[in-house]
Structure formats: structure tokens, C-alpha cells
Amino acid sequence: MAKPEPSWQLCLLGIIGALLASFFIILFRFSFEWLQLLYLDSVDHYNTLTEIYRFFTPLIAVAFIILFSWLTGFKYSRMGIPFVIYRLKAAYGSIPLRNTLTQFFGGIFALAGGFSVGREGPAVHIGAASSSLIGSYLSLPKNAIRTLCACGIAAGISASFNTPLAAVIFVMEVILREYKLHIFVPVILASIIGSMMTHAFFGPFHEFEFFAYIVIDFWHYPLLIVFGICIGFLAKAFNSSLIGVLKIFHNQHMSKRLVLAALIMGLVGVLVPQSMGSGLSAISFMLEPDVGVWIIISVLIAKFVATTAILGLGVPGGIIGPTLGIGAVAGALMALFVNYIYGGGDFSGGTFTGGEFSGDYALMGMAAMLAATLNAPLAALLTIIELSNQLQLALPAMVVITSAYLTSSQFLKNRSIFLQQLEYQQLPYQLSPVEDVLQKHGVLSLIQENYQLIESDDKNQLRQQLMSMDSDLFLIARTPATQALHFVEREINLPLLEDDSQAVKISEMPAISSQATLSEAYFALQEKRDGAVYIYEKTNDNVIGLLTFEKVRSVLTKGKV
């Protein structure tokens, strides 16, 4: 498992991690849906509440979030997808337990309280933590723990939305931002487990199967390109607004920000109840007959304002669900003009009838908004196809996604909202090319076990011992007084001594854990660019092998397919 190669052992552990991650994701989903159904007629439909309840529901939820945060000392507020991306790069996917508990309970209260947040943020965080916990418990190589973390993320998304293929692509395109076969296989298996688990508990249903089959033909494609361009501008405005809220309120205490978020959500919910919740309410509302034009515009504005304000103020939740809702409402608005152009729309009285394209353009808007916001076109395409269970929307969705993505990323210089959040929080997520290569190899993959360890600090004795050893053996000397280890090697750059023996070079050996990757070994020797590190298991005095600098450097210089 220390090698960047497909491994049946890692696949098996990925399946076990996926089972654990799926269990907690299902428990998470059951919890907030159970709380919602205590006072709602159906999940995520807050328009069934009276105005006074819509105002106070977010305040009650925030009270519980603040209480839990107070119990943890307000120290573990970093969570969600950006935090997971950071931990994957900076800590090989090891997720702190207390941050995960804050995400678990905070996400439940936020989703039950009607906030405009999604469940995918908690799903990614909880799934990553659950699966990587197994790797940490078993003291696996850190590069293997990172793969297990990716498996947990895939299982979490798949279990949460029943989208196994989209979960795999999301992990590769958004989280890891690379495609590697040795990661791809266990991630696929984990995603399968997540989907099977959600089938067992919630049935073989997809989130948006209520959409009718699309009727878009080739004559719509010019309009789809125009629509994609508009969505590109909307995504740029969304990302910029969210980062703007983060910058304005970053100095405020967490409790103040959360109370303000609850007040905003309560007021917006009173005025536009369809803006509450993760986005399912707004999407289903757009498909109702005779929806007023101004109502659509008000829902779009309310959902946009509520989502950017609430996520920017730090409410624990995801961004994808509300993004899909915003895209769907924008699509319904575009359908107004399409219906008018094709002669099927009637705008009398501020409503439109004959809206046969409202569902089609809602799906197109969801795909385009997700792609432009996350800079992840392939993940967005597969997400919408699986959520709606409609393969035939692939071609028109590709048209609108391409135009939205190019407008947003190339012309407006918009980048993934997750990366912008990481940069604002000054959390490093990029690795140097050297680190990127070396972190994929555990030290155990190149460990050199052909060594002899002696207790001595006498240079003459060490030279004699080295000369008498086989040339393929390495010599490690332990200083009796300090128990420090030194690497003894021939000094080939110096002439022979008077007795025709080779001069020796003795250098101190840094200690490297058996869980470490070649990156740690490389940087421990980078200054000298010579010598070796010794590898220990559990305790520093339990030496199991060594690793020379030349051995590590060979990984950087040898060819790759």
C-alpha cells in the first residue's frame, strides 16, 4: 500500500471505510430529515410553515449550533469541502475528530433549521473523516490514508445523493484534481458501496426523478449558448459575493455571525419561503403551473442573497444544493423567453402558461451553474444526469455547460469557489512538483533493509567494519552515549589512506516514521543532498531500515509512463 499502484488490500480497506462512511452519512440524513418532518409536511418544503415559524426556525437552529460550539470552545469551526481539500494536501487526509463532530451536529441543525445550505458539505467532511480514521488506527502509510480519505468522500456523496458515477468524478475533478489509476479503483468500489447503502435505506430513487423527460431539440442550442453565458455571469457574481461576505465579517465572533445569518434567513424566509432549505423546495416550485414571473425573479434573488450571506457568515453546510436551486430558478426564468419565442408562452397577468420547457431549462441551469461555480464541468454533467436519471440530456447539457464554464473561467476569470475560500483563509492546497510526486510513495515502498547496526563511535573501528562488510550492505552506527544514529559510507571523493583503505564519511541520520512518505525523507536530507534517514516503527529505537538520498532522488529522475 505504500506504492502508488493498484492494491487489493487498499481496495478492501476502501470498502470497509466506505461502509463506515455510509453509515454515518445515512445517520446524518435520517437525523435532519426526522427533525424537519416534526414540523414540515415534507422534507425541505418550508412554505407549509406560517411566517412566524419561518422567522424563528433559523434562530432556534443557531441557538443549538452556538451551544455545541461553546462546548468545544469555538475552536473547531473549520469544516466542509474546502477544509477537506486542505487536509488532503497538508495532512494526507487526516481529519480532526472534533471538527467532524462540529460538522455533524452543526450540519444537522443548519439543515433542520431551514438555512439555504446543502448536505453535500457535511457528507464530504464526515465521509472523509470516517474512512481516514481506519487508516490512522491501522497506522497505514500516509499516502494510503489519503486514498482512504478519497474513498470516504466518494462513499459519502454516493450515499447522500445516490450518484455513484458523479461521486467518483467529483472526487477526482474537485477534491483531488488528478486522475490516478491506483486511486481510481478503490474510489469506484467505495462509491458503489455508498450507492448500495442508500438503496437499502432510502430505495433506488434519485433526487430529481420528478423531472419530465426533456424535449429540447437542436433548434434550442443557440439559446442554450446564450443561457450558458448568462449563467457564467451569475456564477461569477455568486462566487464574488460569497468571498465578499467572508471578507466583511471575518473579524466578527462566530456567535455574532451565526445570529446575523439566522436573522437574514428568517427575514428572507418570511418574504420568500421557497428560498429556505437546500434547494429542493425552490426546484419543485419552479415546475408548478402558472408561476408568476415576478415570483420567479423574487425566488432567484432571495435564494442568491440567502445562500451567499449564510455561507459567508459561517453556517455549517454545503454549497452545491443551493447552487443547484439557483441554477434551476434561473433556468425557469430563461424558459419564459423560450416559451415566448416558440409561441407557447402567455405572459398575461404576470404568469406564463404552456411552459413545456421550464423543467428542461431548469435542469440545464442546474448543470451550468454547478459547472461554473465549481469549475468542474464533467462532475456537473454527471451529477445532473444521475440526479434526474435522464441520459438524453447529456448533449444539450454539454452545450450549456461549455458556454457557462468558458464565460466564467476564461472571460470573467472566475475560479472554483472552494479554491477561493482556501486562499482567503490562507490554507495551502498546492504542492510543489517534487512534493506532488514524492507524497504518492510511502517510505516502505523503497525501504532498504540490507544494513548492519553496531554500537560504536570510534572512527577507525567504523572504517574497519565498513571495509570488511559486503559492498551491498549499509552500515549504521549508534553512539553509546547519546543513542544517536549515524550513517557510515565510503568517501569516494578522497584518495586512499596510507594503509590503502578508503576514507569514510559519517553523517547524522534523521528519524522518519514508517508511515511517512518519500517527501518527508527528501526534505530531511535536502540541505545536505546526501546521507540517509533511518525508518522506525512506533518508537524511534525500533529501527526497521534506512533510505538513502540517492534512492529517494531516483524517484524524481526515472522516467514515467
C-alpha positions in Angstrom: 0.0 0.0 0.0 3.0 2.3 0.2 3.4 2.1 -3.5 1.3 4.2 -6.0 0.0 1.1 -7.6 -3.4 -0.7 -7.5 -3.6 -2.8 -4.4 -6.3 -5.3 -3.4 -5.5 -4.6 0.3 -6.2 -0.9 -0.2 -9.4 -1.8 -2.2 -10.6 -3.9 0.7 -9.9 -1.2 3.2 -11.6 1.3 0.9 -14.7 -0.9 1.0 -14.6 -1.1 4.8 -14.1 2.7 5.0 -17.0 3.2 2.7 -19.3 1.1 4.8 -18.3 3.2 7.9 -18.7 6.5 6.0 -22.1 5.5 4.5 -23.4 4.5 7.9 -22.6 8.0 9.4 -23.9 9.8 6.3 -27.2 7.8 6.4 -27.4 8.6 10.2 -26.8 12.2 9.4 -29.5 12.3 6.7 -32.0 10.5 8.9 -31.4 12.9 11.7 -32.1 16.2 9.9 -34.9 14.8 7.9 -36.5 13.4 11.1 -36.2 16.8 12.7 -37.7 18.5 9.6 -40.7 16.2 9.5 -41.5 17.1 13.1 -42.9 20.4 11.8 -43.0 20.2 8.0 -45.4 18.3 5.7 -42.5 17.1 3.6 -38.7 17.4 3.6 -37.3 20.8 2.7 -40.7 22.4 2.0 -40.8 25.4 4.4 -43.6 27.1 2.6 -46.0 25.0 4.7 -44.9 26.9 7.8 -46.5 30.2 8.9 -44.5 33.4 8.7 -43.7 33.5 12.4 -42.4 29.9 12.4 -40.3 30.6 9.3 -38.7 33.5 11.1 -37.9 31.7 14.3 -36.8 28.3 13.0 -33.3 29.5 11.9 -32.9 31.3 15.2 -33.7 28.1 17.1 -31.2 26.1 15.0 -28.5 28.7 15.5 -29.0 28.5 19.3 -28.2 24.8 19.2 -25.2 25.4 16.8 -23.8 28.0 19.2 -24.3 25.8 22.2 -22.4 23.0 20.7 -19.6 25.3 19.5 -19.4 26.8 23.0 -19.0 23.3 24.5 -16.0 22.8 22.1 -14.6 26.3 22.9 -15.3 27.7 19.4 -12.0 26.2 18.3 -13.2 23.7 15.6 -15.2 25.9 13.2 -13.3 25.0 10.1 -15.2 22.3 8.2 -16.7 21.4 4.8 -15.2 20.7 1.4 -12.5 23.5 1.5 -11.2 22.2 4.8 -11.2 18.6 3.5 -9.2 19.7 0.4 -6.7 21.5 2.7 -6.3 18.4 5.0 -5.8 16.2 2.0 -2.9 18.3 0.8 -1.4 19.3 4.2 -2.1 16.2 6.4 -2.7 13.3 3.9 -6.4 13.4 4.6 -6.3 13.0 8.4 -9.4 14.9 9.7 -9.6 16.0 13.3 -12.4 14.3 15.3 -13.7 17.5 17.0 -14.0 19.4 13.7 -16.0 16.4 12.4 -18.3 16.4 15.4 -19.0 20.1 14.9 -19.7 19.4 11.2 -22.0 16.5 12.0 -24.2 18.2 14.6 -23.9 21.7 13.1 -25.0 20.4 9.7 -28.0 18.7 11.3 -29.2 21.8 13.0 -28.5 24.0 9.9 -30.4 21.8 7.6 -33.2 21.2 10.0 -33.4 25.0 10.6 -34.2 25.9 7.1 -30.9 27.5 6.1 -30.1 27.7 2.5 -27.3 25.2 2.6 -26.7 21.8 1.1 -26.0 18.4 2.7 -23.0 17.6 0.5 -20.5 19.7 2.5 -21.2 17.7 5.7 -21.3 14.5 3.6 -17.8 15.1 2.2 -16.4 16.0 5.6 -18.0 13.2 7.5 -17.2 10.6 4.9 -13.5 11.7 4.7 -13.1 11.6 8.4 -14.8 8.2 8.8 -12.7 6.5 6.2 -9.4 8.1 7.1 -9.9 7.1 10.7 -9.4 3.5 9.7 -6.1 4.2 8.1 -4.9 6.2 11.1 -6.0 3.4 13.5 -4.1 0.8 11.5 -1.0 3.1 11.2 -1.1 2.8 7.4 1.3 4.7 5.2 0.2 8.3 4.8 -0.3 8.0 1.0 -2.7 5.1 1.7 -4.6 7.2 4.3 -5.0 9.9 1.6 -6.6 7.3 -0.7 -8.9 6.1 2.0 -9.9 9.6 2.6 -10.9 9.9 -1.1 -12.8 6.7 -0.7 -14.8 8.1 2.2 -15.6 11.2 0.2 -16.9 9.2 -2.7 -19.0 7.0 -0.4 -20.4 10.0 1.4 -21.6 11.7 -1.8 -22.9 8.5 -3.3 -24.7 7.6 -0.1 -26.1 11.1 0.2 -27.4 11.5 -3.3 -27.3 8.0 -4.9 -25.0 9.2 -7.6 -22.1 6.7 -7.7 -20.5 7.8 -11.0 -20.8 11.6 -10.2 -19.3 10.9 -6.8 -16.2 9.3 -8.4 -15.7 12.2 -10.9 -16.3 14.8 -8.1 -13.5 13.3 -6.1 -11.1 13.3 -9.0 -12.0 16.6 -10.5 -12.9 18.8 -7.5 -11.2 17.2 -4.5 -8.0 15.5 -5.7 -7.8 17.4 -9.0 -6.0 14.4 -10.6 -6.8 11.1 -12.2 -4.6 8.2 -11.0 -5.5 4.5 -11.6 -4.3 3.3 -8.1 -6.8 5.8 -6.6 -9.5 5.4 -9.2 -10.2 1.8 -8.5 -10.7 1.9 -4.7 -12.7 5.1 -5.1 -15.1 3.4 -7.5 -15.6 0.5 -5.1 -16.3 2.9 -2.3 -18.8 4.8 -4.4 -20.6 1.5 -5.2 -20.8 0.7 -1.5 -22.3 4.2 -0.8 -24.9 3.7 -3.5 -25.8 0.2 -2.3 -26.2 1.5 1.2 -28.5 4.4 0.2 -30.5 1.9 -1.9 -31.0 -0.3 1.1 -32.2 2.6 3.4 -33.9 5.0 1.1 -34.8 3.0 -2.0 -33.4 3.1 -5.6 -34.5 6.7 -6.2 -32.7 9.8 -7.4 -33.2 13.3 -6.2 -34.8 14.8 -9.2 -36.6 11.9 -10.9 -39.8 14.0 -10.8 -38.5 16.0 -13.9 -40.3 15.0 -17.1 -38.2 13.8 -20.0 -36.6 16.7 -21.8 -37.9 17.8 -25.1 -35.1 20.1 -26.2 -34.1 19.7 -29.9 -31.3 21.2 -31.9 -33.1 24.4 -32.5 -32.6 25.2 -28.8 -28.8 25.1 -29.0 -28.2 28.8 -29.9 -30.5 29.7 -26.9 -28.6 27.3 -24.7 -25.3 29.0 -25.6 -26.8 32.4 -24.7 -28.2 30.9 -21.5 -24.8 29.4 -20.6 -23.2 32.8 -21.0 -25.8 34.3 -18.6 -25.1 31.6 -16.1 -21.4 32.3 -16.4 -22.0 35.8 -15.2 -24.3 34.6 -12.5 -21.7 32.2 -11.2 -19.1 34.9 -11.2 -21.4 37.2 -9.2 -22.2 34.3 -6.8 -18.6 33.5 -6.0 -17.5 37.1 -5.7 -20.5 37.8 -3.3 -19.7 34.9 -1.1 -16.0 35.8 -0.8 -17.1 39.4 -0.2 -19.2 38.4 2.8 -16.3 36.4 4.1 -14.0 39.4 4.0 -16.5 41.8 5.5 -17.3 39.7 8.6 -14.1 37.8 9.1 -13.2 39.7 12.3 -16.6 39.1 14.0 -17.0 36.4 16.6 -18.6 33.2 15.4 -21.7 33.6 17.6 -22.4 37.1 16.2 -22.0 35.9 12.6 -24.4 32.9 13.2 -27.1 35.1 14.8 -26.9 37.5 11.9 -27.2 34.6 9.5 -30.3 33.4 11.3 -31.9 36.8 11.2 -31.2 37.1 7.4 -32.5 33.7 6.7 -35.6 34.3 8.9 -36.4 37.6 7.1 -35.8 36.2 3.7 -37.9 33.1 4.6 -40.8 35.2 5.7 -40.8 37.1 2.4 -40.0 34.2 0.1 -40.5 30.8 1.7 -39.2 28.9 -1.3 -35.7 30.3 -0.6 -35.4 28.2 2.6 -33.8 24.8 2.6 -31.2 23.2 0.5 -32.9 24.0 -2.8 -35.3 21.2 -3.4 -38.3 23.4 -2.5 -37.2 26.1 -5.0 -36.7 23.5 -7.7 -40.1 21.8 -7.3 -41.8 25.2 -7.0 -40.5 26.2 -10.4 -42.2 23.2 -12.0 -45.7 24.2 -10.8 -48.1 25.5 -13.5 -48.8 29.3 -13.9 -45.9 30.5 -11.8 -45.7 34.3 -11.8 -42.8 36.0 -13.5 -42.1 38.2 -10.5 -42.3 35.3 -8.2 -39.6 33.5 -10.1 -37.4 36.7 -10.0 -38.0 37.1 -6.3 -37.1 33.5 -5.6 -33.9 33.8 -7.6 -32.8 37.0 -5.8 -33.8 35.6 -2.4 -32.0 32.3 -2.9 -28.9 34.1 -4.2 -28.8 36.6 -1.3 -29.6 34.0 1.4 -27.0 31.5 0.2 -24.1 33.9 -0.2 -24.9 35.6 3.1 -25.4 32.4 5.2 -22.4 30.5 3.8 -20.2 33.6 4.1 -21.2 34.1 7.7 -20.1 30.5 8.6 -23.2 28.4 8.9 -22.1 24.8 8.6 -23.5 23.4 5.4 -22.7 22.7 1.7 -22.8 24.9 -1.3 -23.9 22.5 -4.0 -27.5 22.1 -3.1 -28.3 25.8 -3.1 -26.3 26.3 -6.2 -28.5 23.7 -8.0 -31.5 25.6 -6.7 -30.3 28.9 -8.0 -29.5 27.3 -11.4 -32.9 25.8 -11.6 -34.7 29.1 -10.9 -32.5 30.8 -13.5 -33.5 28.1 -15.9 -37.2 28.6 -15.2 -36.7 32.3 -15.9 -35.0 31.5 -19.2 -37.9 29.2 -20.1 -40.1 32.3 -20.1 -38.3 33.7 -23.0 -38.0 30.4 -24.8 -41.7 29.8 -24.4 -42.4 33.2 -25.8 -40.1 32.7 -28.8 -41.6 29.4 -29.6 -45.1 30.8 -29.3 -46.2 28.7 -26.4 -46.0 31.3 -23.7 -48.7 33.7 -22.4 -47.5 36.5 -20.2 -50.9 38.0 -19.4 -51.4 38.7 -15.7 -47.7 38.2 -14.9 -47.7 34.5 -15.4 -46.8 32.2 -18.2 -48.7 29.2 -19.4 -47.7 26.4 -21.8 -44.3 26.2 -20.1 -43.3 22.9 -21.5 -39.6 23.9 -21.4 -39.5 25.0 -17.8 -38.3 21.7 -16.5 -35.8 21.3 -19.3 -34.2 24.6 -18.8 -34.2 24.2 -15.0 -32.0 21.1 -15.5 -29.8 23.0 -17.9 -29.5 25.8 -15.4 -28.5 23.4 -12.6 -25.8 21.8 -14.7 -24.4 25.1 -15.9 -24.4 26.8 -12.5 -22.7 23.9 -10.8 -20.0 23.7 -13.5 -19.3 27.4 -13.5 -19.3 27.8 -9.7 -17.0 24.8 -9.0 -15.0 24.9 -12.3 -15.9 21.3 -12.6 -17.8 20.7 -15.9 -17.6 16.9 -16.0 -18.7 16.5 -12.4 -21.6 18.8 -13.0 -22.7 17.0 -16.2 -22.7 13.6 -14.5 -24.3 14.9 -11.3 -27.3 16.2 -13.3 -27.6 13.1 -15.4 -27.7 10.8 -12.4 -29.9 13.1 -10.2 -32.5 13.3 -12.9 -31.9 9.8 -14.2 -32.0 11.1 -17.8 -29.1 10.2 -20.1 -30.6 12.0 -23.0 -29.9 15.4 -21.5 -26.2 14.8 -21.9 -25.8 16.6 -25.3 -27.8 19.8 -24.5 -26.2 19.9 -21.0 -22.7 19.8 -22.6 -23.6 22.8 -24.7 -24.8 24.9 -21.9 -22.0 23.7 -19.5 -19.3 24.5 -22.0 -20.6 28.1 -22.7 -21.1 28.7 -19.0 -17.7 27.3 -18.0 -15.8 29.3 -20.7 -17.6 32.5 -19.9 -17.0 32.2 -16.2 -13.4 30.8 -16.1 -11.9 32.3 -19.3 -13.6 35.7 -19.8 -14.5 36.6 -16.2 -11.5 34.8 -14.6 -13.8 33.1 -12.1 -12.2 30.1 -10.2 -13.6 27.3 -8.1 -15.3 28.7 -5.0 -13.5 26.1 -2.9 -10.1 27.3 -4.0 -11.1 30.9 -3.4 -12.2 30.1 0.1 -8.9 28.3 0.8 -6.9 31.2 -0.5 -8.8 33.7 1.6 -8.4 31.5 4.7 -4.7 31.2 3.8 -4.9 27.4 3.8 -2.3 25.9 1.4 -3.7 23.5 -1.1 -1.0 23.4 -3.8 2.1 21.2 -3.7 5.4 21.7 -5.5 6.1 19.3 -8.3 8.6 17.5 -6.1 6.2 17.1 -3.2 3.4 16.0 -5.5 5.5 13.1 -6.8 7.1 12.0 -3.6 3.9 12.1 -1.5 2.5 9.4 -3.6 5.2 6.9 -2.4 5.4 5.7 1.2 8.9 5.2 2.6 8.2 1.5 3.0 8.0 1.2 -0.8 11.7 1.9 -1.1 12.9 0.9 2.3 16.5 -0.6 2.3 16.8 -3.4 4.9 20.3 -4.5 3.9 22.1 -2.8 6.8 24.2 -3.6 9.8 23.8 -1.7 13.1 26.8 -1.5 15.5 27.3 0.3 18.8 30.4 2.4 18.3 31.6 6.0 17.8 35.2 5.1 17.1 36.0 6.3 13.5 38.8 3.7 13.0 36.6 0.9 14.1 33.8 2.0 11.9 36.2 2.2 8.9 37.5 -1.2 9.5 34.0 -2.6 9.9 32.8 -0.9 6.7 35.8 -2.3 4.7 35.1 -5.8 6.0 31.4 -5.7 5.0 29.9 -6.7 1.7 29.6 -3.8 -0.7 25.8 -4.2 -0.9 25.4 -3.6 2.9 24.9 -0.3 4.6 26.5 0.5 8.0 24.6 2.3 10.8 26.5 3.3 13.9 24.8 4.1 17.2 26.7 6.4 19.6 26.6 4.7 23.0 26.4 7.9 25.0 23.6 9.6 23.1 22.0 6.7 21.3 22.1 8.8 18.1 22.3 7.0 14.8 24.9 7.8 12.1 25.2 6.7 8.5 28.7 5.4 7.7 29.7 5.4 4.0 32.8 5.3 1.9 34.2 8.7 0.9 34.9 8.0 -2.8 35.9 11.6 -3.5 39.0 11.4 -1.2 42.2 9.4 -2.0 43.0 6.2 -0.3 44.7 6.3 3.1 48.3 5.1 3.8 47.1 1.6 4.6 45.2 1.6 1.2 41.8 1.7 3.0 39.0 4.0 1.9 38.2 7.1 3.9 34.8 7.2 5.5 32.1 9.8 5.9 29.9 9.8 9.0 26.7 11.8 8.9 23.8 12.0 11.4 20.6 10.2 10.4 17.2 11.9 10.8 14.4 9.7 12.1 11.4 9.0 9.8 8.3 7.2 10.7 7.3 4.1 8.7 4.0 5.9 7.9 5.8 8.8 6.2 6.2 9.4 2.5 9.3 10.0 0.5 8.5 13.7 0.7 9.5 13.8 4.4 12.6 11.8 3.8 13.6 14.1 0.9 13.2 17.3 2.8 15.0 15.9 5.8 18.1 15.4 3.6 17.5 18.2 1.2 20.0 20.6 2.7 23.0 18.2 2.5 21.6 16.3 -0.5 23.5 13.3 0.8 23.4 10.7 3.5 20.4 8.7 4.7 17.4 8.6 7.1 16.6 5.7 9.3 13.0 4.4 9.4 11.4 3.4 12.6 8.1 1.8 13.6 6.1 3.2 16.5 9.1 4.1 18.6 12.4 5.8 17.5 14.6 3.0 18.8 12.8 0.4 16.7 14.8 0.7 13.5 13.4 -1.3 10.6 15.5 0.1 7.7 17.0 3.1 6.1 16.6 5.2 3.0 19.4 7.0 1.2 19.1 10.3 -0.5 20.1 8.7 -3.8 17.3 6.2 -3.5 14.7 9.0 -3.0 16.1 11.1 -5.8 15.8 8.2 -8.2 12.0 8.5 -8.0 12.3 12.1 -9.3 14.7 11.3 -12.1 13.5 8.0 -13.5 11.0 8.0 -16.4 7.3 7.8 -16.0 4.7 6.3 -18.4 
